Amino acid sequence: MMYQLPNTLRNFAFALILIGAIGVIYGFLTVPTLEEVKSHEVTTEVAHQTSDNMSATASDEHALHVLHQLQNRPWAALYVAIFFFMMIALGVLAFYAIQHAAQAGWSVVLFRVMEAITAYLPFGTLLLFVFLIFSGLHFNHLFVWMDADLLNPESAKYDELIANKSGYLNVPFFLIRAAIYILGWNLYRYFARKFTIAQDTATDDKNYFKLFKFSAAFLVFFIVTESMMSWDWIMSLDPHWFSTLFGWYVFASMFVSAITTIAIVTIYLKSKGYLKNVNNSHIHDLAKFMFGFSVFWAYLWFSQFMLIWYANIPEEVTYFITRMNDYKIPFLGMVVLNLIFPLLILMNSDYKKVYSLVIITGIIILIGHYVDIFVMVMPATVGDQWLIGVPEISSVLLLLGCFIYIVFNALTKAPLLAKRNPFVKESEKFHYYNID
């Protein structure tokens, strides 16, 4: 069966894009001036208290620092949204590759949903790459290591630690690495789609076995580039800090968000009369993955936090001190959203087949992992001048509108069932004995 994109959904996506774009532009246009910051119209109560005890020069320096943070805010809000939706598409691509490399049978009826979600990846990665180019050209100052004065021993801003990392953290090499990651991910996505579409009309399984080998090779590339991507695009925002767990931590957030999105899109399509071959057991399996990777994310969150906090090494623990002092509600709140809520709901096997509960839990999980990315990015870029306001909400609406339109438009391009996959019959009959 071919999917038809409803006008209501198309119009809803366009409305989100329009509202989001207006809000993003508003966020950039309403950045305060230095005079406004000096007059304390937009600084925090802490800034008020500290400036009273400062000399005029120190007060001016503090005001300039606050201004730079506020100038970063709309850029950082947009970056969080761009990375979050790109991350979902990339996570789905990795999950899709795992299904092919493992020659999984249960998930075949979900392949077209996965392929549609990965259709966002070319747009999402291009948008992110353009953003990184803008960063390299100093349109924004999210990546502090891009400041040439930090590498100049003659400058008062010279930073020996950042200078020692300049062989890796320099703009040309940074952008070259980004281009390699993005090209590799999108090439796999292109050929995977090509092979599965060709398999629909093939008389043998050559395309299937090509994709099996290609997927196994891609997963090696992915696991390396995903870790490096997390260092480059997130961890380097705090160039004085590092964690050997960070690549896995970002992967866990990516994977649970991706699987959650697959479940939500699948349930939506079933509610509209599509995906007849998807049954309660498929949804139950997706919900199991949502539950399992929520626990895995929490394990990595706690391991990273506990080990660094317990060791109490100053250059490591400062990362968490900033978040505990200035971001306590989102930092601790995301544990409730990403662990406690899905744990309480999805631990029950029966609840995993209640579509409304899976949807509600999925939305909570996605909000929680947006907050997770927010807490990764904002402290290093805007400090204590954070707020979830117009720039943040508008950025999410803008990218959500693009995501919805691209994904559901991609669903119209091919039949919703990969009918010539060797395991399609197994997938159609997939069933747990304890699931109705």
Beta strands, then each sheet from edge to edge (+ up, - down):
end
